Amino acid sequence: MTPSTFHRGEGPNPRPTDWNLPNALTVLRFLLVPVYALALFQDGGHEPWWRFWAWVVFAVAAVTDGVDGKLARRRGEITNFGKVADPIADKALTGTAFIGLSLLGVVWWWVTVVILVREIGITVLRFVVIRHGVMPAGRGGKLKTMLQTLSLGALTFPLWVLPLGDVWTTVAYVVLGAATVMTVLSGIDYVFKAARLRETSERTRLRREARALRRTSPTPPTSTRPEERTPHRD
């Protein structure tokens, strides 16, 4: 049952409050980021039990990333805070994981740099074109997020203690490679989407109409004769 169910009378539905369960899950994900980092680096980052607990924290945070958006849409509790905070919390979690695993020598630094540059760049691009509209996440972006989450979770887990640990590690790196490719491709797709959104938005259309109106409207003639003066009476 959504908040609009309780709305009676005339006028628009009341704006959902920021104090709701989806936003609480987003805040929880923010709080779990430093907990994940602390567990990841305990005992030099190579102690199996601490790596396991780091994986648990990462998994819980990743689950909240998928749940909060679904809850917000189902309960009619989509807020401006959620729109801004949710992707930032997602980038904070994955960015911390990439940097942390690179510091431990698990992920190559060039992969981390490429992915972080893409993520930061697209986030900035979203804010630049926000005046023209919101760029929804496409299938490529969703697949990118899923591959990143799976690869980071697998590389956080102490795979070397499992049977066939080398095989599982190879699979994790294959998923990481796919995530890197999808990160770049989806980033290029977002750039084209932003350009198309800017060209076809209502804001751009109105500005074009205003410029066309200024070009077609007649300009008042300017007189080159000196202004006649009316004689004043003494």
C-alpha positions as CSV (number, residue, x, y, z in Angstrom):
1,M,0.0,0.0,0.0
2,T,1.5,3.3,-1.1
3,P,1.3,6.7,0.6
4,S,-1.0,7.8,-2.2
5,T,-3.6,5.3,-1.0
6,F,-4.2,7.5,2.0
7,H,-4.5,10.7,0.1
8,R,-8.0,12.1,-0.1
9,G,-9.3,15.3,-1.5
10,E,-8.2,17.6,-4.3
11,G,-4.7,18.6,-5.2
12,P,-1.5,16.6,-5.9
13,N,-0.4,13.7,-3.7
14,P,1.9,14.7,-0.8
15,R,5.6,14.4,-1.5
16,P,7.0,11.3,0.3
17,T,9.2,12.0,3.3
18,D,12.9,11.3,3.2
19,W,12.5,9.3,6.4
20,N,11.6,6.0,4.9
21,L,12.9,2.4,4.7
22,P,14.6,2.7,1.2
23,N,16.6,5.7,2.3
24,A,17.5,4.0,5.6
25,L,19.0,1.1,3.6
26,T,20.9,3.6,1.5
27,V,22.4,5.2,4.6
28,L,23.2,1.7,6.0
29,R,25.2,1.0,2.8
30,F,27.2,4.2,3.4
31,L,27.9,3.1,7.0
32,L,29.0,-0.4,5.9
33,V,31.7,1.0,3.5
34,P,34.2,1.8,6.3
35,V,33.3,-1.5,8.1
36,Y,34.2,-3.4,4.9
37,A,37.5,-1.5,4.6
38,L,38.5,-2.2,8.2
39,A,37.7,-5.9,7.8
40,L,39.5,-6.1,4.5
41,F,42.8,-4.8,5.8
42,Q,42.9,-6.6,9.1
43,D,46.1,-8.6,9.6
44,G,47.5,-7.4,6.3
45,G,44.5,-8.3,4.3
46,H,45.4,-12.0,3.9
47,E,43.9,-13.6,7.0
48,P,41.1,-15.9,5.7
49,W,38.6,-15.2,8.5
50,W,38.9,-11.4,8.2
51,R,38.5,-11.7,4.4
52,F,35.4,-13.8,5.0
53,W,33.9,-11.2,7.2
54,A,34.8,-8.5,4.7
55,W,32.9,-10.5,2.1
56,V,29.9,-10.8,4.4
57,V,29.8,-7.0,4.9
58,F,30.2,-6.5,1.2
59,A,27.4,-8.9,0.4
60,V,25.0,-7.3,2.8
61,A,25.8,-3.8,1.4
62,A,25.3,-5.2,-2.2
63,V,21.9,-6.7,-1.2
64,T,20.7,-3.3,0.1
65,D,21.7,-1.7,-3.2
66,G,19.2,-4.0,-5.0
67,V,16.5,-3.8,-2.4
68,D,16.2,-0.1,-1.7
69,G,15.3,0.9,-5.2
70,K,12.7,-1.8,-5.5
71,L,11.1,-0.8,-2.2
72,A,11.1,2.8,-3.1
73,R,9.2,2.1,-6.4
74,R,6.8,-0.4,-4.9
75,R,6.0,1.8,-1.9
76,G,5.9,5.1,-3.8
77,E,8.7,6.5,-1.7
78,I,11.0,7.8,-4.4
79,T,12.7,11.0,-3.1
80,N,15.3,13.4,-4.3
81,F,17.6,12.3,-1.5
82,G,17.3,8.7,-2.7
83,K,17.9,9.6,-6.3
84,V,21.2,11.4,-5.3
85,A,22.4,9.2,-2.4
86,D,21.7,5.8,-3.9
87,P,24.2,6.0,-6.8
88,I,26.8,7.7,-4.6
89,A,26.5,4.9,-2.0
90,D,26.9,2.4,-4.8
91,K,30.1,4.1,-6.1
92,A,31.5,4.5,-2.6
93,L,31.1,0.7,-2.0
94,T,32.6,-0.4,-5.3
95,G,35.3,2.3,-5.3
96,T,36.4,1.3,-1.8
97,A,36.5,-2.4,-2.9
98,F,38.5,-1.6,-6.1
99,I,41.0,0.6,-4.3
100,G,41.3,-1.8,-1.3
101,L,41.9,-4.9,-3.5
102,S,44.4,-3.0,-5.6
103,L,46.3,-2.0,-2.4
104,L,46.4,-5.7,-1.5
105,G,47.7,-6.6,-5.0
106,V,44.5,-8.5,-5.9
107,V,43.2,-6.2,-8.6
108,W,45.5,-4.5,-11.2
109,W,45.7,-0.8,-10.6
110,W,45.0,0.0,-14.3
111,V,41.7,-1.7,-14.0
112,T,40.8,0.3,-10.9
113,V,41.8,3.6,-12.6
114,V,39.8,2.9,-15.7
115,I,36.7,1.9,-13.8
116,L,36.9,4.8,-11.3
117,V,37.5,7.4,-14.1
118,R,34.4,6.0,-15.9
119,E,32.2,6.0,-12.7
120,I,33.2,9.5,-11.6
121,G,32.9,10.8,-15.2
122,I,29.4,9.5,-15.7
123,T,28.3,10.7,-12.3
124,V,29.5,14.2,-13.2
125,L,27.8,13.9,-16.6
126,R,24.5,13.0,-15.0
127,F,24.6,16.2,-12.9
128,V,25.6,18.3,-16.0
129,V,22.5,17.2,-18.0
130,I,20.1,17.0,-15.0
131,R,18.5,20.3,-16.3
132,H,17.5,18.5,-19.4
133,G,16.2,15.3,-17.7
134,V,17.3,12.2,-15.8
135,M,19.3,9.5,-17.6
136,P,17.9,6.2,-16.5
137,A,20.2,3.2,-16.0
138,G,20.3,1.1,-19.2
139,R,20.7,-2.6,-19.5
140,G,24.4,-2.2,-20.1
141,G,24.8,-0.2,-16.9
142,K,22.8,-2.8,-14.9
143,L,24.9,-5.6,-16.3
144,K,28.1,-3.6,-15.5
145,T,27.0,-3.2,-11.9
146,M,26.1,-6.9,-11.6
147,L,29.5,-8.0,-13.0
148,Q,31.4,-5.6,-10.8
149,T,29.6,-6.8,-7.7
150,L,30.1,-10.4,-8.5
151,S,33.8,-10.0,-9.3
152,L,34.6,-7.8,-6.3
153,G,32.7,-10.1,-3.9
154,A,34.5,-13.1,-5.3
155,L,38.0,-11.5,-5.1
156,T,37.2,-10.3,-1.5
157,F,36.4,-13.9,-0.5
158,P,39.4,-16.0,0.5
159,L,39.1,-18.3,-2.5
160,W,42.5,-19.9,-1.8
161,V,41.0,-21.9,1.1
162,L,38.4,-23.5,-1.1
163,P,38.8,-26.7,-3.0
164,L,39.9,-25.9,-6.6
165,G,40.8,-22.4,-5.3
166,D,42.9,-21.6,-8.4
167,V,39.9,-22.4,-10.6
168,W,37.6,-20.2,-8.7
169,T,40.2,-17.4,-8.8
170,T,40.5,-17.7,-12.5
171,V,36.7,-17.5,-12.9
172,A,36.7,-14.4,-10.7
173,Y,39.2,-12.7,-12.9
174,V,37.3,-13.6,-16.0
175,V,34.2,-11.9,-14.5
176,L,36.3,-8.9,-13.6
177,G,37.5,-8.7,-17.2
178,A,33.9,-8.8,-18.4
179,A,33.0,-6.1,-15.9
180,T,35.8,-3.9,-17.1
181,V,34.7,-4.2,-20.8
182,M,31.1,-3.5,-19.9
183,T,32.1,-0.6,-17.7
184,V,33.8,1.1,-20.7
185,L,31.1,0.2,-23.2
186,S,28.2,1.4,-21.0
187,G,30.2,4.6,-20.3
188,I,30.4,5.3,-24.0
189,D,26.7,4.6,-24.3
190,Y,25.9,7.0,-21.5
191,V,27.8,9.8,-23.3
192,F,25.7,9.3,-26.5
193,K,22.5,9.2,-24.3
194,A,23.5,12.4,-22.6
195,A,24.1,14.1,-26.0
196,R,20.8,12.9,-27.3
197,L,19.0,13.9,-24.2
198,R,20.4,17.4,-24.4
199,E,19.4,17.7,-28.1
200,T,15.8,16.5,-27.6
201,S,14.9,17.8,-24.2
202,E,12.0,20.2,-23.6
203,R,14.5,22.8,-22.3
204,T,16.5,22.7,-25.5
205,R,13.3,22.9,-27.6
206,L,12.1,26.0,-25.8
207,R,15.5,27.7,-26.1
208,R,15.5,27.0,-29.9
209,E,12.0,28.5,-30.2
210,A,13.0,31.6,-28.3
211,R,16.1,32.1,-30.5
212,A,14.0,31.6,-33.6
213,L,11.5,34.1,-32.4
214,R,14.1,36.7,-31.8
215,R,15.5,36.2,-35.3
216,T,12.1,36.5,-37.0
217,S,10.7,39.3,-34.8
218,P,11.0,42.8,-36.5
219,T,13.4,45.2,-34.8
220,P,12.2,48.7,-34.3
221,P,13.8,51.2,-36.7
222,T,16.3,53.5,-35.3
223,S,16.0,57.1,-36.3
224,T,19.1,58.9,-37.5
225,R,17.4,62.3,-37.4
226,P,18.0,64.4,-34.3
227,E,15.2,64.4,-31.8
228,E,12.8,67.3,-32.3
229,R,12.6,69.5,-29.3
230,T,9.4,71.1,-28.1
231,P,9.9,74.7,-27.3
232,H,9.3,75.5,-23.7
233,R,7.2,78.4,-22.7
234,D,8.7,81.0,-20.5
